[in-house]
């Protein structure tokens, strides 16, 4: 026993030295950069020293190793600490840490991004790292069946975010024993004390109410940290380490003092702090290694056989989404998630066929998107669906998925006034604008079942955030099953000659209105070209340019969406630099909708057949 206590004392000394190094390096890099969050890093240094030395099973030379643990800095502003960890394990050099942190062109950005191979997802928008960790843990427990553990370092300020509690709720529901949240409770947020400060008992009761085990510790007691992490690894359910810490720990001039959030230490203060902490060190850490596992083989499955539809039959594109998703389930890397509306989005078709790869996120849209992002970290191809309007609740997660370069597919149903009697609270009327604005996104809006199925099939392997807008009502199938629908393309459904009088440009449901309007216009002797702009981003600019030249610039864009940021905006942006004159008439939903039938509501909004005919007549008359 005496030898064990001596060894333990030596180990504690080593851990203390490592924690001091992490603090010193966090100070050095942020002071050199002139910006950053050193005090938020100092409070968690002891936690990370113990974690990387004794509990994080990770092969740093193989960041994509299948059995590596996952470390997520949900409190991404503590990046000085994370990068100090990367130095300690030998992943980066001291020079890169100190000289390039937050500098233009550096991969050590102000908040972590996957520009670094050891970073799974971008963080820094608080409340996101832990929910993404839930998705990774879902993959580990239910799909990979591998023994890796997910560790998410969270700040106490982000415990006010509802997304954190969505994550803990789903962790408890799914029994994610491979997930541990480490809460750095240092009492101070950006502008002052946090909501609960050091009321750890309230934190504990809240955590336990969500079905997770709470481990309350002194976050600067190395032995207590070590014991808690050991218990977390052996737990039968998700664990939350509630660590009482001191912001700015180790630097008496700033310890537990307000007003230091996001402020680097001045050079003279930093010099005193580094000296007090024992100076610069070059400790290298070799932590525990992950368990061995055979390499992942290529996914084995039957090639998908897409559904086929009879031309002219009435089929809702949301039904085609469900049919196509179920067909893609023949690929074992395809997974589906839904927000308790799968009987409406039709994702339930996948769930019935592949229950082991279907995850119900209930009414928690932030967790829905976050889980999809986490699943793709492990190499899966996730499809997440809910009403288009409800993705607005999760928009920051969608935005950050773009920053993370995450490959996910989203399907939004119940779009526009077309949904009818449910009224405006259910109508997605802003979704195209929102999804178009996401960096690197793809936005698709099919008009019939054939094009919808073809586009869903392409989303599965397409990079970035992919969004598909589906329609509630049933409309005629327009295309042959063999037709191709490349992303970035469009379809010409009427006209095409050099003497067309006007071009009617629609997407989704308005394509059908444009076709009906074109038939009526033809009876009046007006030649209308009809374009199905099923790919809203990227856009088929060549088709639009051809329409401009054929019609003398008379374009009529019709969309079941608010005028800002949708199809009309996409068309106008694409034509902004052309020399030819363009006269674009834009029909969109400009007032607040009510309840009614789809026809009534589209007519009221000015996107029905009669409105298109009237606008086309006016455009044709103005051109002569």
C-alpha positions in Angstrom: 0.0 0.0 0.0 2.9 2.4 0.8 4.3 1.9 -2.7 0.9 2.5 -4.2 0.5 5.8 -2.3 4.0 6.9 -3.4 3.3 6.1 -7.0 0.0 7.9 -6.8 1.7 10.9 -5.3 4.2 10.9 -8.2 1.5 10.6 -10.7 -0.4 13.5 -9.1 2.8 15.6 -9.3 3.1 14.8 -13.0 -0.5 15.6 -13.7 0.0 18.9 -11.8 3.0 19.7 -14.0 1.0 19.0 -17.1 -1.9 21.1 -16.0 0.5 24.0 -15.4 1.9 23.5 -18.9 -1.5 23.7 -20.4 -2.2 26.9 -18.5 1.1 28.5 -19.5 0.6 27.6 -23.1 -2.9 29.0 -23.1 -1.6 32.2 -21.8 1.3 32.4 -24.1 -0.6 31.8 -27.4 -3.5 34.2 -26.5 -1.2 37.0 -25.3 0.9 36.6 -28.4 -2.3 36.8 -30.6 -3.7 39.7 -28.6 -7.0 38.0 -28.3 -8.6 34.8 -27.1 -10.1 33.3 -23.9 -7.3 32.3 -21.6 -9.3 32.5 -18.3 -11.9 30.1 -19.7 -9.1 27.8 -20.6 -7.3 28.0 -17.2 -10.4 26.8 -15.3 -10.5 23.5 -17.2 -6.8 22.8 -17.4 -6.8 20.2 -14.6 -9.7 18.4 -16.2 -7.9 18.1 -19.5 -4.6 17.1 -18.0 -6.2 14.1 -16.3 -8.4 13.3 -19.3 -5.6 13.1 -21.9 -3.1 11.4 -19.6 -5.3 8.7 -18.2 -8.7 8.3 -19.9 -8.8 9.6 -23.4 -8.0 6.6 -25.6 -6.7 8.2 -28.7 -4.1 7.5 -31.3 -3.0 11.0 -32.3 -1.1 9.8 -35.4 -4.3 8.3 -36.7 -7.1 10.8 -36.0 -9.6 8.7 -38.0 -9.0 5.5 -36.1 -12.2 3.6 -35.7 -11.9 3.0 -32.0 -10.5 6.4 -31.0 -12.4 8.2 -28.3 -13.9 11.6 -29.4 -13.1 14.8 -27.6 -15.4 17.7 -28.4 -14.9 21.2 -27.0 -18.5 22.4 -26.8 -17.0 25.5 -25.1 -15.1 26.2 -28.2 -13.9 29.6 -27.0 -11.5 27.7 -24.8 -9.5 26.9 -27.9 -6.2 28.0 -26.2 -6.6 25.0 -23.9 -7.5 22.6 -26.8 -4.5 23.7 -28.8 -2.2 23.4 -25.7 -3.5 19.9 -25.5 -2.5 19.3 -29.1 0.9 20.5 -28.3 1.2 18.3 -25.2 0.4 15.1 -27.2 2.8 16.0 -30.0 0.2 16.8 -32.6 1.4 20.4 -33.2 4.6 22.2 -32.3 5.2 24.8 -29.7 6.1 27.2 -32.5 2.8 26.7 -34.3 0.9 27.1 -31.1 2.5 30.3 -30.0 3.2 32.0 -33.3 0.2 31.2 -35.4 -2.8 31.1 -33.0 -5.6 33.2 -34.4 -3.4 34.5 -37.3 -4.5 34.8 -40.8 -4.1 31.5 -42.7 -3.5 29.5 -39.5 -5.4 26.3 -38.9 -5.4 27.3 -35.2 -8.4 29.5 -35.6 -10.1 31.4 -32.8 -12.6 28.6 -32.3 -11.9 25.0 -33.4 -12.8 23.8 -36.9 -12.1 20.5 -38.7 -9.2 22.3 -40.5 -7.4 20.3 -37.7 -7.7 16.6 -38.2 -8.3 16.0 -34.5 -11.4 18.2 -34.5 -14.6 16.4 -35.4 -16.8 19.5 -35.8 -16.6 23.3 -35.5 -17.7 24.6 -32.2 -17.9 28.1 -30.6 -21.6 28.6 -31.0 -22.5 27.5 -27.5 -24.8 24.6 -26.9 -23.7 22.6 -29.9 -20.8 20.3 -29.0 -22.7 18.1 -26.6 -25.7 17.6 -29.0 -23.3 16.6 -31.7 -21.6 14.2 -29.2 -25.0 12.5 -28.8 -25.0 11.7 -32.5 -21.5 10.3 -32.3 -22.4 8.2 -29.3 -25.5 6.9 -31.1 -23.3 5.7 -33.9 -21.0 4.0 -31.4 -23.6 2.2 -29.5 -26.2 1.3 -32.1 -24.3 1.2 -35.4 -20.6 0.7 -35.0 -20.8 -1.4 -31.8 -17.3 -0.2 -30.9 -16.0 0.7 -27.5 -15.0 4.3 -28.0 -16.2 7.0 -25.6 -17.4 10.5 -26.3 -16.1 13.3 -24.0 -17.7 16.8 -24.4 -16.3 19.7 -22.5 -19.0 22.2 -21.8 -19.0 25.6 -20.1 -21.5 26.5 -17.4 -22.9 29.4 -19.4 -24.1 27.1 -22.2 -26.1 25.1 -19.6 -28.7 27.9 -20.2 -29.1 26.7 -23.8 -32.1 24.5 -24.4 -30.0 22.4 -26.8 -27.9 21.1 -23.9 -31.0 19.7 -22.3 -32.3 18.3 -25.5 -29.0 16.5 -25.7 -29.1 15.2 -22.1 -32.8 14.1 -22.7 -31.9 12.1 -25.8 -28.7 10.7 -24.1 -30.9 9.4 -21.3 -33.6 8.1 -23.6 -31.1 6.1 -25.7 -29.0 5.0 -22.7 -25.7 6.4 -24.1 -23.3 5.0 -21.5 -20.5 5.9 -24.0 -21.1 9.7 -23.5 -19.7 11.9 -20.8 -20.4 15.7 -20.5 -17.7 17.5 -18.5 -19.2 20.8 -17.2 -16.6 23.4 -16.3 -18.6 25.3 -13.7 -16.3 28.4 -13.2 -19.2 30.7 -12.2 -18.5 33.5 -14.7 -19.9 34.0 -18.1 -19.1 36.8 -20.6 -20.7 39.7 -18.7 -20.8 38.4 -15.2 -22.0 35.5 -13.0 -23.9 32.7 -14.7 -27.5 31.9 -13.9 -26.7 29.2 -11.2 -23.1 30.3 -10.3 -21.8 27.5 -8.1 -25.1 25.9 -7.2 -24.0 22.4 -8.0 -26.9 20.8 -6.2 -29.4 22.4 -8.7 -27.2 21.3 -11.6 -27.2 17.8 -10.2 -30.9 17.6 -9.8 -31.5 18.9 -13.3 -29.0 16.4 -14.8 -30.6 13.5 -12.9 -34.1 14.5 -14.0 -33.0 14.0 -17.6 -31.9 10.4 -16.9 -28.1 11.0 -16.6 -25.8 10.2 -13.7 -24.3 13.3 -12.1 -20.8 13.2 -10.7 -20.1 16.3 -8.6 -16.4 17.1 -8.0 -13.9 19.8 -7.2 -12.6 20.5 -10.7 -9.1 21.2 -9.4 -8.7 18.0 -7.3 -6.7 15.8 -9.6 -7.5 12.6 -7.7 -11.2 13.4 -7.7 -11.2 14.1 -11.4 -9.4 10.9 -12.1 -11.9 8.9 -10.0 -14.9 10.6 -11.7 -13.6 9.9 -15.2 -13.0 6.3 -14.3 -16.5 5.9 -13.0 -17.9 7.6 -16.2 -16.1 5.0 -18.4 -17.7 2.2 -16.4 -21.2 3.7 -16.1 -24.4 2.1 -17.3 -25.8 5.3 -18.7 -24.8 8.8 -19.8 -22.7 10.7 -17.2 -22.3 14.4 -16.5 -19.2 15.5 -14.5 -20.1 18.6 -12.7 -16.8 20.2 -11.9 -16.6 23.2 -9.6 -13.8 25.3 -10.9 -12.3 28.8 -10.7 -12.1 31.0 -13.8 -8.5 32.1 -14.3 -7.2 29.4 -12.0 -3.5 29.6 -11.4 -3.2 33.3 -12.1 -4.0 35.2 -8.8 -4.4 38.5 -10.6 -7.4 37.3 -12.5 -8.7 34.3 -10.5 -12.4 34.4 -9.9 -12.6 38.0 -11.1 -15.3 39.4 -13.4 -14.4 41.3 -16.5 -11.8 38.9 -17.9 -13.8 36.8 -20.3 -12.4 36.9 -23.7 -9.5 39.1 -22.8 -5.8 38.0 -23.1 -3.3 38.9 -20.4 -1.2 41.9 -21.2 2.5 40.9 -21.9 3.7 42.0 -18.4 0.9 40.2 -16.6 1.4 37.1 -18.8 5.1 37.1 -18.0 4.4 37.2 -14.2 1.7 34.5 -14.6 4.0 32.2 -16.6 6.8 32.6 -14.0 4.4 31.9 -11.1 3.2 28.8 -12.9 6.8 27.5 -13.2 7.7 28.7 -16.6 7.5 27.1 -20.1 7.5 23.4 -20.2 7.8 20.8 -23.1 6.0 17.9 -21.4 4.9 15.2 -23.9 1.9 13.0 -23.0 1.3 9.5 -24.2 -2.2 8.6 -23.0 -4.0 5.3 -23.1 -4.4 3.7 -26.6 -7.7 2.7 -28.1 -8.6 -0.9 -28.4 -7.8 -2.6 -31.7 -10.4 -3.3 -34.2 -10.5 -4.7 -37.7 -10.5 -2.0 -40.4 -13.9 -0.9 -41.7 -14.7 -2.7 -44.9 -16.6 -1.1 -47.7 -20.3 -0.9 -47.1 -21.9 -4.0 -48.4 -25.5 -3.8 -49.7 -27.6 -4.0 -52.8 -27.6 -1.1 -55.2 -30.6 1.0 -54.6 -33.6 0.5 -56.8 -35.4 3.8 -57.0 -39.2 3.8 -57.0 -41.0 4.2 -60.3 -44.1 6.3 -61.0 -46.7 6.3 -63.7 -46.7 9.5 -65.7 -49.8 11.5 -64.9 -50.4 9.8 -61.6 -50.9 12.1 -58.7 -48.1 11.6 -56.1 -46.9 14.0 -53.4 -43.2 14.7 -53.4 -43.1 14.0 -49.7 -44.2 10.5 -50.5 -41.5 10.2 -53.1 -39.0 11.3 -50.5 -40.1 8.4 -48.2 -40.0 5.9 -51.1 -36.6 7.0 -52.3 -35.1 7.1 -48.8 -36.4 3.5 -48.1 -34.7 2.4 -51.4 -31.5 4.0 -50.3 -31.7 1.9 -47.1 -30.1 -0.9 -49.1 -26.9 0.9 -48.4 -25.8 0.2 -44.8 -24.3 3.6 -44.3 -27.6 5.4 -44.8 -29.4 6.4 -41.6 -32.5 8.4 -41.1 -33.8 10.7 -38.3 -37.0 12.5 -37.8 -38.6 15.0 -35.4 -41.8 13.1 -34.5 -43.5 13.9 -37.7 -42.3 10.9 -39.8 -45.9 10.0 -40.8 -46.0 13.5 -42.4 -42.5 13.7 -43.8 -42.8 10.0 -44.8 -39.5 9.1 -43.2 -41.5 6.4 -41.4 -41.1 4.3 -44.6 -37.4 4.0 -43.9 -38.1 3.4 -40.2 -40.4 0.5 -40.9 -37.9 -1.1 -43.3 -34.7 -0.3 -41.3 -35.6 0.2 -37.6 -32.0 -0.3 -36.5 -30.9 2.7 -38.5 -33.8 5.0 -37.7 -33.5 7.5 -34.8 -36.5 9.4 -33.4 -35.5 12.7 -32.1 -39.0 13.7 -31.1 -39.8 17.5 -31.0 -36.2 18.6 -30.6 -35.1 20.0 -33.9 -31.8 21.3 -32.7 -30.9 17.8 -31.5 -32.2 16.4 -34.8 -29.7 18.3 -36.9 -26.9 17.9 -34.3 -27.4 14.1 -34.3 -27.1 14.0 -38.0 -23.9 16.0 -37.9 -22.5 13.6 -35.2 -23.5 10.5 -37.3 -21.7 11.8 -40.3 -18.5 12.2 -38.2 -18.5 8.4 -38.0 -18.9 8.1 -41.8 -22.7 7.6 -42.0 -24.9 9.3 -44.5 -27.7 10.8 -42.4 -31.1 12.1 -43.7 -33.0 14.3 -41.2 -36.6 15.4 -41.8 -39.2 17.6 -40.2 -41.6 20.4 -41.4 -39.6 23.0 -43.3 -40.8 25.7 -40.9 -39.4 23.9 -37.9 -35.9 23.8 -39.3 -35.8 27.4 -38.3 -35.6 26.3 -34.7 -32.3 24.5 -35.6 -31.0 27.0 -38.0 -27.8 27.8 -36.0 -27.0 24.0 -36.1 -27.5 24.0 -39.9 -25.3 27.1 -40.2 -22.6 25.4 -38.0 -22.9 22.2 -40.1 -21.8 24.3 -43.0 -18.8 25.6 -41.0 -18.0 22.0 -40.1 -18.1 21.0 -43.7 -20.6 18.3 -42.5 -22.2 16.1 -45.2 -25.8 15.8 -44.2 -29.2 15.7 -46.0 -32.2 17.6 -44.7 -35.8 17.3 -46.0 -38.4 19.9 -45.2 -42.0 19.1 -45.8 -45.2 21.1 -45.6 -43.9 24.1 -47.6 -45.6 27.2 -48.5 -49.3 28.2 -48.5 -50.0 25.0 -50.5 -50.3 23.1 -47.3 -53.8 24.6 -46.8 -56.0 24.7 -43.7 -53.2 24.3 -41.1 -52.4 28.0 -41.4 -49.3 30.1 -41.3 -47.7 28.5 -38.2 -47.0 25.3 -40.2 -46.0 26.9 -43.5 -42.4 26.9 -44.5 -42.1 30.3 -46.2 -38.6 31.3 -45.3 -36.7 28.0 -45.7 -35.3 28.5 -49.2 -33.7 31.8 -48.1 -32.3 30.3 -45.0 -30.8 27.2 -46.6 -29.4 29.1 -49.6 -27.5 31.3 -47.2 -25.6 28.3 -45.7 -22.0 28.2 -47.0 -21.6 25.4 -49.5 -25.2 24.3 -49.4 -27.3 22.6 -52.0 -31.0 23.5 -52.2 -33.4 21.3 -54.2 -37.2 21.7 -54.9 -38.6 19.0 -57.1 -42.0 19.4 -58.8 -42.9 15.7 -59.1 -42.3 12.3 -57.7 -39.8 11.2 -60.4 -37.5 14.2 -60.0 -37.8 14.0 -56.2 -36.6 10.4 -56.1 -33.8 11.1 -58.5 -32.6 14.1 -56.4 -32.8 12.2 -53.1 -30.6 9.5 -54.6 -28.0 12.2 -55.5 -28.1 13.8 -52.0 -26.7 10.7 -50.4 -23.2 11.2 -51.7 -23.2 14.9 -52.1 -20.9 17.0 -50.0 -22.0 19.7 -47.6 -25.5 20.6 -46.3 -28.1 19.3 -48.8 -31.7 20.5 -48.4 -34.7 19.1 -50.2 -38.1 20.9 -50.1 -41.1 18.7 -50.5 -44.8 19.3 -51.1 -47.7 18.1 -49.0 -50.3 17.7 -51.8 -50.5 15.2 -54.6 -49.6 16.5 -58.1 -49.3 14.8 -61.5 -46.0 13.0 -62.4 -44.5 15.1 -65.1 -41.4 13.1 -66.1 -40.4 9.7 -67.3 -38.6 7.4 -64.9 -35.5 7.4 -67.1 -35.1 11.2 -67.1 -32.0 12.6 -65.6 -32.0 15.5 -63.0 -28.5 16.6 -62.4 -27.9 18.9 -59.5 -27.5 22.4 -61.0 -29.8 21.6 -63.9 -33.4 22.4 -64.8 -36.1 21.1 -67.1 -37.8 22.8 -70.1 -41.5 21.7 -70.1 -43.1 24.1 -72.6 -41.7 26.1 -75.5 -38.1 26.4 -76.3 -38.3 28.2 -79.6 -36.7 31.5 -80.4 -40.1 33.2 -80.6 -41.4 32.5 -77.1 -43.1 35.6 -75.7 -42.5 35.0 -72.0 -40.7 32.5 -69.7 -42.6 31.1 -66.7 -40.1 29.9 -64.1 -41.4 27.8 -61.2 -40.2 25.3 -58.7 -42.1 22.6 -56.8 -45.8 23.2 -56.7 -45.7 26.4 -58.9 -44.4 24.4 -61.8 -47.9 22.9 -62.1 -49.5 26.3 -61.9 -47.1 27.6 -64.6 -48.1 24.7 -66.9 -51.8 25.3 -66.5 -51.2 29.0 -67.1 -49.1 28.3 -70.2 -51.9 26.2 -71.7 -54.4 29.0 -71.1 -52.0 31.6 -72.6 -51.5 29.3 -75.7 -55.2 29.5 -76.4 -54.8 33.3 -76.5 -51.9 33.0 -78.9 -49.2 33.8 -76.3 -46.2 31.5 -76.4 -45.0 30.7 -72.8 -41.9 28.9 -72.1 -42.1 26.9 -68.8 -38.9 26.1 -66.8 -38.8 23.7 -63.8 -36.0 25.2 -61.7 -35.8 22.1 -59.5 -32.2 23.0 -58.5 -32.4 26.3 -56.7 -28.7 26.2 -55.6 -26.7 25.7 -57.7 -28.8 27.3 -60.4 -29.0 26.5 -64.1 -27.8 29.9 -65.3 -27.4 28.8 -68.9 -31.1 27.9 -69.1 -32.0 31.3 -67.7 -29.8 33.1 -70.2 -31.3 31.2 -73.1 -34.8 32.2 -71.8 -33.7 35.9 -71.6 -32.5 35.9 -75.2 -35.5 34.0 -76.6 -38.1 36.1 -74.9 -36.5 39.5 -75.0 -35.8 39.4 -71.3 -39.5 38.7 -70.3 -39.2 36.4 -67.3 -42.0 35.6 -64.7 -40.8 33.8 -61.5 -43.5 32.2 -59.4 -42.8 30.7 -56.0 -44.6 29.5 -52.9 -42.3 31.3 -50.6 -41.8 34.8 -49.2 -40.2 37.1 -51.8 -37.0 37.6 -49.9 -34.2 35.1 -50.6 -36.1 32.4 -52.5 -36.3 31.4 -56.1 -36.8 34.9 -57.4 -33.8 36.2 -55.6 -31.7 33.3 -56.9 -32.8 34.1 -60.5 -32.1 37.8 -60.2 -28.7 37.2 -58.6 -27.7 34.9 -61.4 -28.6 37.4 -64.0 -27.2 40.5 -62.3 -24.2 40.8 -64.5 -25.6 40.2 -68.0 -25.6 42.8 -70.7 -29.1 41.9 -72.1 -32.1 43.8 -70.8 -34.1 41.7 -68.3 -37.6 42.5 -67.0 -38.4 40.1 -64.2 -41.9 39.9 -62.7 -41.8 38.1 -59.4 -44.9 36.4 -57.9 -44.4 35.3 -54.3 -46.3 35.2 -51.0 -46.3 38.8 -49.9 -49.0 38.8 -47.2 -49.6 36.8 -44.1 -51.5 33.6 -45.1 -54.5 32.2 -43.4 -56.3 28.9 -43.4 -58.0 27.7 -46.6 -57.7 25.2 -49.4 -54.4 25.1 -51.3 -56.1 26.7 -54.4 -57.7 29.4 -52.3 -54.4 30.3 -50.6 -52.3 30.2 -53.8 -54.9 32.5 -55.5 -54.9 34.8 -52.5 -51.1 35.0 -52.5 -51.0 35.8 -56.2 -49.3 32.7 -57.3 -52.3 30.8 -58.7 -53.0 30.1 -62.3 -55.1 33.3 -62.9 -52.4 35.5 -61.4 -49.7 33.9 -63.6 -51.8 34.4 -66.7 -52.5 38.0 -65.9 -48.8 38.8 -65.2 -47.7 37.0 -68.4 -50.3 38.9 -70.5 -48.9 42.2 -69.0 -45.3 41.2 -69.7 -46.1 40.2 -73.2 -48.0 43.4 -73.9 -45.2 45.5 -72.5 -42.8 43.9 -74.8 -44.6 45.0 -78.0 
